[in-house]
Amino acid sequence: MQQQPIIGFIGAGNMAGAIIDGMLASGYPADRIWVCDRNAPKRDAFAAKGLQATDDNNALIETCEAVVLAVKPQVLKQVLEPLRDAFQASKPLVISVAASVTAEAIDRWLGGGFAVIRTMPNTPSLVMTGATGLYANEAVEASEREAVEAIFSAIGVAVWVTDEEDLHSVTATSGSAPAYFFRFMEAMQKAAEDAGLDADTAQRLIVQTAMGAARMVEQTGETPAQLRKKVCSPKGTTEQAIFSFERDDLDAVVARAMQACMDRSRVLSQELAD
């Protein structure tokens, strides 16, 4: 595969838009990116950025060396099966952002013989701070892995897993995890307002603190546990809050939530593969 292959997106939703914006920001040539969507205003918006915009999936598949499947998992099968002949004729690299749909199912729906890379990006990709898990089947070449890693690194952090089953863990660890932090921030917001802060002040403090805490882990090289211990002065205020979390067995609460996420991911994977 060329260093910058002609790449096409089937579906032009928010995630596709985020990936494309990241590619453009990193210097990917706009004229080597295709987008297919039925929505004319969306196509016009992408065309205004210099992309090739079409409503013809077959034309995109015939032209592109790599095709990103950016449609909802529940409709992926019905989108792909009518396109089987076009895919078989050109054999592009297939990149999926559809959660829970296995590489085997995608390959089967397309008639077999495809190099497939599954990706699990998360919503912070929309603001270029995403975390994406990547899995490649055995047909994917090293150069293809490098090209796809570069694309997803443009919208945040991209990491590979060697076992497709591990994408369920990625779903629980990063794919669904922004909602965990939003929920924790939501609880903090309510408690702060109940304690007398106005909503705007509480939110500004909570958001900045969340960003600062993440930045400290990223930049200091220390673990969250090490940094937490540094903040907890003996018999101080922070220590009391941490003691409260421990009395409520926070570790078990989080473990149960992540396990529930993984369990649901596995069920969806089985249902969607049929």
C-alpha positions in Angstrom: 0.0 0.0 0.0 1.2 3.5 -0.7 2.1 5.7 2.2 -1.0 7.8 1.6 -3.6 5.5 0.0 -6.8 6.8 -1.6 -9.2 6.2 1.3 -13.0 6.3 1.2 -15.6 6.6 3.9 -19.0 4.9 3.6 -21.0 7.0 6.0 -20.3 10.6 6.9 -21.4 10.9 10.6 -19.7 12.5 13.5 -17.0 9.9 13.9 -16.1 9.8 10.2 -16.0 13.6 10.3 -13.6 13.5 13.3 -11.3 11.0 11.6 -11.3 13.1 8.4 -10.6 16.3 10.2 -7.6 14.6 12.0 -6.3 13.3 8.7 -6.5 16.8 7.1 -4.9 18.4 10.1 -2.0 16.0 9.9 -1.4 16.8 6.2 -3.3 14.0 4.5 -4.1 15.2 0.9 -7.8 16.1 0.7 -8.1 14.9 -2.9 -7.1 11.4 -1.8 -10.1 11.2 0.6 -13.6 10.1 -0.6 -16.8 10.3 1.3 -20.1 8.6 0.4 -23.4 9.7 2.0 -27.0 10.1 0.9 -27.2 13.5 2.6 -26.5 16.2 0.0 -25.6 19.0 2.6 -23.1 16.7 4.2 -21.5 15.9 0.8 -21.4 19.6 0.0 -19.6 20.3 3.3 -17.0 17.7 2.6 -16.5 18.8 -1.0 -15.9 22.3 0.3 -12.9 20.9 2.1 -11.5 19.5 -1.1 -12.7 15.9 -0.6 -14.3 13.7 -3.3 -17.9 13.5 -2.2 -20.4 11.1 -3.8 -23.7 9.3 -3.2 -22.4 6.2 -5.1 -20.8 3.5 -2.9 -19.8 1.5 -5.9 -17.8 4.4 -7.4 -16.0 4.9 -4.1 -15.2 1.2 -3.7 -13.8 1.0 -7.3 -11.5 4.0 -6.7 -10.3 3.6 -3.2 -7.4 1.4 -1.9 -8.9 1.5 1.6 -12.6 1.8 2.6 -13.7 2.9 6.1 -17.1 1.4 7.2 -18.6 4.3 9.2 -22.2 3.2 9.4 -24.2 2.0 12.4 -23.4 -1.6 13.4 -27.1 -2.6 13.2 -27.3 -1.8 9.5 -23.8 -2.8 8.4 -24.8 -6.1 7.0 -27.5 -4.7 4.9 -25.2 -2.0 3.6 -22.4 -4.4 2.7 -24.1 -7.3 1.1 -25.4 -5.4 -2.0 -21.8 -4.1 -2.4 -20.2 -7.5 -2.4 -19.4 -7.6 -6.1 -17.8 -4.2 -6.1 -15.6 -5.1 -3.1 -14.6 -8.4 -4.6 -13.6 -6.7 -7.9 -11.3 -4.2 -6.2 -10.3 -5.9 -2.9 -9.6 -2.7 -0.9 -8.3 -2.8 2.7 -11.5 -2.7 4.9 -11.4 -0.6 8.0 -14.4 -0.8 10.4 -15.4 1.7 13.1 -18.6 -0.3 13.7 -18.6 -1.4 17.3 -19.0 -5.2 18.1 -19.1 -6.4 14.5 -16.3 -9.0 14.1 -13.7 -9.0 11.3 -15.0 -12.5 10.4 -18.5 -11.3 9.9 -17.4 -8.4 7.8 -15.3 -10.6 5.6 -18.1 -13.2 5.3 -20.7 -10.5 4.3 -18.3 -9.3 1.6 -17.7 -12.8 0.2 -14.3 -13.6 1.8 -10.6 -12.9 1.3 -10.4 -9.4 2.7 -7.8 -7.7 4.9 -9.9 -6.2 7.7 -8.9 -3.8 10.5 -11.4 -3.2 13.3 -11.1 0.0 15.2 -12.7 1.1 18.5 -12.4 4.9 18.7 -14.2 6.9 21.4 -16.1 10.2 21.4 -13.2 12.4 22.5 -11.9 11.7 19.0 -14.3 14.5 18.0 -12.0 16.9 19.8 -8.8 15.2 18.7 -8.1 13.6 22.1 -9.4 10.1 21.3 -8.3 6.7 22.3 -8.6 4.0 19.7 -8.1 0.2 19.9 -7.0 -1.5 16.7 -7.2 -5.1 15.6 -6.0 -6.5 12.2 -6.8 -9.9 10.8 -4.1 -12.1 9.3 -4.6 -10.8 5.8 -3.5 -7.2 6.8 0.1 -6.3 5.7 2.6 -4.4 7.9 2.4 -1.3 5.6 -1.4 -1.3 5.9 -1.2 -1.4 9.7 1.2 1.5 9.7 -1.0 3.6 7.5 -4.1 3.0 9.6 -2.2 3.6 12.9 -1.1 7.0 11.5 -4.7 7.9 10.6 -6.0 7.2 14.1 -3.0 8.7 15.8 -4.0 12.0 14.2 -7.1 12.1 16.4 -5.5 10.9 19.7 -3.8 7.7 20.8 -4.0 4.5 18.8 -3.0 1.1 20.3 -3.0 -2.4 18.8 -4.4 -5.6 20.3 -3.3 -9.0 19.0 -6.5 -10.9 20.0 -9.8 -9.6 18.6 -11.5 -10.7 21.9 -9.5 -8.0 23.6 -11.6 -5.3 21.8 -14.3 -6.1 24.3 -11.9 -5.0 27.0 -11.0 -1.9 25.0 -14.7 -1.1 24.8 -14.9 -1.1 28.6 -11.6 0.7 29.1 -11.8 3.5 26.6 -14.7 3.1 24.1 -17.5 3.5 26.6 -15.3 5.1 29.3 -15.9 8.8 28.5 -19.4 8.2 29.9 -18.0 7.0 33.2 -16.1 10.2 33.6 -19.1 12.3 32.6 -21.2 10.4 35.2 -18.6 11.0 37.9 -18.4 14.7 37.0 -22.2 14.8 37.0 -22.2 13.5 40.6 -19.6 16.0 41.6 -21.6 18.8 40.0 -24.7 17.9 42.0 -22.7 17.6 45.2 -21.0 21.0 44.6 -24.3 22.7 43.9 -25.9 21.1 47.0 -22.9 22.5 49.0 -23.7 26.0 47.8 -21.7 26.6 44.5 -23.6 27.9 41.5 -23.8 25.6 38.5 -21.3 27.5 36.3 -18.7 27.8 39.0 -19.0 24.1 39.9 -18.7 23.0 36.3 -15.7 25.2 35.5 -13.8 23.9 38.5 -14.7 20.3 37.9 -13.8 20.4 34.2 -10.5 22.1 34.8 -9.6 19.7 37.6 -10.4 16.7 35.4 -8.2 18.0 32.7 -5.4 18.8 35.1 -5.5 15.4 36.8 -5.3 13.7 33.4 -2.5 16.0 32.3 -0.5 15.2 35.5 -0.7 11.5 34.8 0.4 12.0 31.2 3.3 14.4 31.9 4.8 13.2 35.2 5.2 9.6 34.3 3.8 8.6 37.7 0.8 6.3 38.1 -2.6 7.5 39.2 -2.0 5.6 42.5 1.3 7.4 43.1 -0.2 10.8 42.4 -3.3 10.1 44.6 -1.0 9.3 47.5 0.9 12.5 47.1 -2.4 14.5 47.3 -3.5 12.7 50.4 -1.9 14.4 53.4 -2.3 12.3 56.6 -5.5 13.3 58.4 -6.2 15.9 55.7 -9.3 16.6 53.8 -8.5 14.6 50.6 -7.7 11.5 52.7 -11.2 11.6 54.2 -12.8 11.7 50.8 -10.7 8.7 49.6 -11.5 6.8 52.8 -15.2 7.4 51.9 -14.7 5.9 48.5 -12.9 2.9 49.9 -15.7 2.3 52.5 -18.1 2.2 49.5 -15.7 -0.3 47.7 -15.2 1.9 44.7 -12.9 -0.7 43.1 -15.7 -3.2 43.1 -18.2 -0.7 41.7 -16.0 0.1 38.8 -15.1 -3.6 38.2 -18.8 -4.5 38.0 -19.5 -1.6 35.6 -16.7 -2.6 33.3 -17.7 -6.2 33.4 -21.3 -5.3 32.5 -20.0 -3.3 29.5 -17.8 -6.2 28.3 -20.7 -8.7 28.7 -23.0 -6.5 26.6 -20.3 -6.1 24.0 -20.0 -9.8 23.6 -23.7 -10.3 23.3 -24.0 -7.6 20.7 -21.1 -9.2 18.8 -22.9 -12.5 18.7 -26.2 -11.0 17.6 -24.7 -8.8 14.9 -22.6 -11.6 13.4 -25.7 -13.6 12.4 
